[in-house]
C-alpha cells in the first residue's frame, strides 16, 4: 500500500491483502454514519425545537429541507472537486466544515440561525459524502465491493435505528439544560476523531488524468436545483405565488442548457462537471431514476411520521424513537442479506420485491391509523414498520452497487456526486410536497382535542402518496439489468479497457 499521503495509481485499488484499507473504510463509513444519524436525529427532535425556539411549521420544513437543498445543490461539484484535488483532501475538508456547522447548529440562538447553520451543514456534507463512495470505489477491487456495499447498507440501517433513538435520548435527558442541542454537539468528538484518523489511514486518490472544474456547469446545476426546490419548499408558506411556478418551469430550461453545455464541454476539453457518458451505462441511468423517486418517498414519510407521532398523538421523543426501532433493525438486516445472498441469485427481482414490501407495509399502516385513531399503540405499529423496513433494506444496499459497478474510475467522484444529488433532490422534493400532501390537508387551528384526528387524516393522505410513488419505483425497476454482473476474481479490478467498453456498450450489472 502507498503511503496515506500519496496518490494511488490510476485504476489500481489498494492491495487485496492490505488491512489498512479496512481502517480507511471504517473512517469513511463513520462519516457517512454521522451524516445519516444527523438527518434522523433532527427529525425526532423537531417538536422539541419547535417548542423551545418557537419555530413555525415553515421553519420546521426548512430545518430539514434547507439541509437537503444545500446537500443536493453541492454534491456534484463536491464529487468533481474530489476527482480534481484529491478525494482524501476534500473528505477531510468536508468533515471539518461539517463539524463546525454542527457546533453552530448546537449553539443557535434562534430558528433563523439554526436554519442558516443547517444549510451550511448540508453544503459541507456535499463535500464530504461523495468522497465516501469514491474512496471505496478507488480502494477496493471489484470482487470485494459487494461485501463493502453490504456493509454500507447495514450502516444505513444502523444510522436509521440509532439516529431516532439517540435523538430521543439526548432530547429527553436534557443534558446540562441544553434540551435538543446535544443532537448536534455530539458530532464534534466524532468529527475530530474522523479528521485525525482519516489523515493517517486514508490513501489519497485522484482522477488518472488532469481535470478542470467546470465553473459554468457549477452555476447551471446549482441554479437549476435552487430554481426547482426553493419555490416548492416555500410555496405553501407564501401562498403559491406566480413567480414560484415560473421559477420551477424555468429550472427545466436551465437543466436543458446544462445538458447542451456539458456536451460541448466534454467534446472541447474532456472536463465536464456532469459526465453525460455515464448515462450510456444502463445500470447507472436506471439506478439514478430509481434513486430520485425513492428519495421522494423518504422525504415525505419520515417528516410526516415524526409529526404524526409527536404532535398528532402527543408522544414523547423517546416513545417515538423507540417505536421506530423495529423498522431500523429490519432495514439493517435485510440490507446485508440482500447484497450477500439474494441479489446474486435473483437480481432485480429482489429490489422489486422490496418496493412491493414497502408498499404493503404502508397500506397496512394506513389501515391501522384509520382503525385505531388516537388510541394506536407503538406495538400496533411494529408490523407495518417491519414490513416497510424489510422492503427498504432490499433496495438501498444493492441499488448503490448496481449504479456504481460499471462506472470508470476516473468518473467515480462525478458518479458518486450524481447518485447522492438525485437522492437528495428527491428527498427535498418529498419534503416540499409535505406542504401539499400533509399540511395542505390538516387544519392547524382546530381545538386541541381534534389534533389527533386531523394529524391521522393528514398522515393517511401522505401515505397514499407514498404508495403511489412506490408503484412508480416498482415499474422503473424493470429498466434495471435483470442479473448482476459477475465481478472479476483474483484481486484485480476491471481493466481500463473493460471500463471504457462499459460506457460504450454497457453489460448487465
C-alpha positions, -999 to 999 in steps of 0.1 A, spaced: 0 0 0 12 35 -8 17 60 20 -15 76 32 -4 109 19 4 97 -16 -18 94 -46 -29 59 -56 -21 48 -91 -50 53 -116 -74 23 -117 -54 3 -91 -71 -2 -58 -53 -10 -26 -37 -44 -25 -62 -71 -16 -42 -83 14 -37 -48 29 -55 -45 62 -52 -7 64 -78 -1 37 -103 -16 61 -94 11 86 -99 37 59 -133 21 52 -143 23 88 -134 60 89 -153 70 58 -183 48 69 -182 66 102 -185 99 84 -214 85 63 -230 73 95 -226 108 111 -244 123 81 -272 97 83 -276 100 120 -277 138 118 -307 137 94 -327 112 115 -317 128 148 -331 161 136 -364 145 126 -371 131 160 -361 164 178 -382 187 156 -412 191 180 -387 199 208 -370 225 186 -404 240 178 -414 243 215 -380 257 226 -374 281 197 -409 289 188 -403 278 152 -431 279 127 -441 249 106 -424 266 77 -392 269 97 -395 233 107 -396 223 70 -365 245 64 -346 229 92 -348 196 72 -353 208 36 -326 235 39 -300 208 47 -313 186 18 -313 216 -6 -277 226 1 -267 190 1 -283 183 -33 -270 216 -49 -234 209 -39 -230 172 -43 -220 170 -80 -195 198 -75 -181 181 -44 -176 149 -62 -158 166 -91 -136 186 -67 -126 153 -52 -116 139 -86 -95 170 -93 -79 179 -60 -79 145 -42 -107 126 -25 -90 124 8 -83 161 9 -119 170 1 -132 144 25 -112 159 54 -123 195 44 -159 183 44 -156 166 78 -140 197 93 -167 220 79 -195 196 89 -182 195 124 -180 233 126 -215 237 112 -228 211 138 -214 234 165 -232 264 151 -264 244 150 -259 233 186 -254 269 197 -281 285 175 -299 314 193 -330 315 172 -347 295 144 -332 317 117 -296 309 128 -305 272 131 -318 272 95 -287 290 82 -264 266 101 -283 236 87 -278 250 52 -241 253 59 -240 218 73 -256 205 41 -231 223 20 -202 208 40 -218 173 37 -218 179 0 -180 180 1 -177 150 25 -203 124 14 -194 120 -24 -158 111 -14 -171 81 7 -182 61 -23 -154 74 -45 -128 63 -19 -144 29 -17 -145 26 -55 -109 36 -58 -96 15 -29 -114 -19 -32 -111 -43 -61 -144 -52 -79 -148 -87 -63 -148 -71 -28 -172 -43 -35 -203 -64 -30 -192 -71 6 -183 -34 11 -217 -22 -2 -234 -48 20 -216 -32 50 -227 2 36 -263 -10 36 -260 -21 72 -246 13 81 -277 29 66 -298 7 88 -278 14 119 -280 51 111 -317 48 108 -320 29 141 -296 48 162 -305 83 149 -341 85 162 -332 66 194 -301 87 201 -320 119 193 -348 108 216 -325 100 245 -304 132 241 -336 153 240 -352 135 270 -321 137 291 -318 174 286 -280 173 293 -268 204 312 -301 220 304 -292 221 267 -325 204 257 -322 195 220 -288 210 213 -267 178 221 -282 162 190 -258 185 170 -230 188 195 -225 150 196 -209 154 161 -180 173 175 -160 144 190 -169 121 161 -158 147 136 -125 154 153 -117 116 155 -125 112 118 -101 141 110 -72 126 130 -76 90 118 -85 99 83 -53 118 79 -34 87 89 -52 59 72 -70 71 41 -50 69 9 -52 99 -15 -66 92 -49 -75 114 -79 -87 111 -114 -60 95 -135 -58 125 -158 -59 161 -151 -94 177 -149 -106 212 -145 -135 225 -125 -164 234 -148 -175 267 -133 -203 273 -158 -216 238 -151 -214 245 -113 -235 277 -118 -261 259 -141 -266 228 -119 -268 248 -87 -291 274 -102 -314 248 -117 -317 229 -85 -324 260 -65 -350 272 -90 -368 239 -87 -366 232 -50 -368 267 -34 -403 276 -46 -415 241 -40 -404 243 -3 -417 278 4 -447 277 -19 -473 269 8 -459 294 32 -461 322 5 -495 312 -9 -480 296 -41 -471 328 -59 -469 330 -97 -431 336 -96 -427 303 -78 -444 284 -107 -423 304 -132 -391 295 -114 -399 258 -114 -407 259 -151 -375 279 -157 -355 253 -140 -363 229 -168 -348 254 -193 -317 257 -171 -313 219 -170 -317 218 -208 -289 244 -211 -268 224 -187 -270 193 -209 -262 212 -241 -233 230 -224 -219 198 -209 -219 180 -243 -198 209 -258 -176 209 -227 -169 172 -230 -160 175 -267 -138 205 -261 -115 195 -231 -130 164 -216 -137 180 -182 -174 184 -178 -190 187 -144 -217 162 -152 -202 132 -172 -231 126 -195 -214 95 -209 -223 78 -176 -259 77 -187 -249 54 -216 -244 28 -189 -278 12 -185 -273 2 -148 -263 38 -140 -291 55 -158 -318 32 -145 -304 33 -109 -303 71 -110 -340 72 -119 -349 48 -90 -327 68 -65 -346 100 -74 -381 86 -69 -370 67 -38 -358 99 -23 -392 115 -28 -407 86 -7 -383 91 21 -387 128 21 -424 126 26 -426 97 50 -401 105 77 -411 141 83 -448 133 83 -443 102 105 -424 123 132 -451 150 132 -479 123 134 -464 106 164 -452 136 184 -476 164 176 -506 145 165 -506 117 190 -487 137 217 -460 111 222 -426 119 238 -395 119 217 -383 88 235 -416 69 228 -415 79 191 -378 69 189 -384 35 204 -413 30 181 -390 33 151 -365 6 163 -383 -24 146 -382 -5 113 -345 3 115 -335 -32 126 -354 -47 97 -337 -23 73 -302 -32 86 -309 -70 85 -325 -70 50 -298 -48 36 -270 -72 45 -290 -102 33 -300 -87 0 -264 -79 -12 -247 -111 1 -273 -137 -8 -304 -126 -26 -293 -103 -54 -266 -126 -67 -293 -152 -72 -324 -133 -81 -311 -100 -95 -335 -70 -98 -365 -91 -86 -351 -85 -51 -353 -48 -55 -388 -51 -70 -398 -73 -41 -385 -46 -18 -407 -19 -34 -438 -42 -31 -430 -50 5 -427 -13 13 -460 -6 -4 -476 -34 16 -463 -20 49 -475 15 40 -510 2 32 -511 -17 65 -501 14 83 -529 34 66 -554 8 77 -541 8 113 -541 46 115 -577 47 104 -589 19 126 -572 28 159 -571 66 156 -556 84 185 -555 52 206 -530 35 184 -501 20 204 -464 15 194 -467 -23 194 -495 -20 168 -472 0 145 -445 -27 147 -458 -50 120 -462 -23 92 -429 -8 102 -411 -42 100 -426 -49 66 -416 -14 54 -381 -19 68 -375 -52 51 -386 -36 18 -363 -6 22 -334 -29 31 -339 -50 0 -335 -18 -21 -309 5 -5 -277 -16 -5 -279 -35 -38 -291 -3 -56 -258 15 -48 -237 -14 -61 -258 -16 -93 -254 21 -100 -216 22 -95 -204 -12 -106 -198 -2 -143 -186 33 -137 -150 40 -149 -127 50 -120 -118 85 -135 -155 94 -131 -161 78 -97 -164 112 -80 -188 126 -106 -209 94 -105 -210 93 -67 -220 130 -66 -248 123 -91 -261 94 -70 -263 114 -39 -275 145 -57 -306 128 -72 -314 111 -39 -312 144 -20 -330 162 -48 -358 135 -45 -357 140 -7 -360 177 -10 -389 173 -34 -406 150 -10 -401 175 19 -415 202 -3 -445 180 -12 -452 177 26 -467 212 22 -493 197 -2 -499 161 10 -499 168 48 -501 205 58 -525 211 29 -549 185 44 -548 194 81 -563 224 98 -537 237 122 -562 259 141 -586 231 153 -592 227 190 -566 206 209 -589 176 212 -592 175 174 -555 175 167 -550 137 168 -578 132 142 -565 159 120 -530 146 120 -542 110 115 -561 121 84 -530 140 71 -508 111 78 -530 87 59 -533 111 30 -495 114 28 -491 76 29 -514 72 0 -490 94 -20 -461 73 -7 -479 42 -20 -483 58 -54 -446 67 -56 -436 31 -46 -457 18 -75 -437 41 -98 -405 28 -83 -416 -8 -90 -422 0 -127 -390 19 -132 -370 -10 -118 -379 -30 -149 -352 -8 -166 -326 -22 -142 -305 -51 -155 -321 -85 -147 -290 -102 -132 -258 -89 -115 -225 -90 -133 -200 -115 -121 -171 -94 -109 -135 -103 -118 -119 -126 -92 -83 -127 -81 -78 -94 -66 -76 -73 -98 -101 -47 -108 -117 -44 -142 -92 -32 -168 -93 3 -182 -104 -12 -215 -133 -30 -198 -143 1 -180 -142 21 -212 -162 -5 -230 -188 -5 -202 -195 32 -211 -198 25 -248 -217 -8 -246 -229 -15 -210 -232 -50 -198 -258 -63 -174 -249 -54 -139 
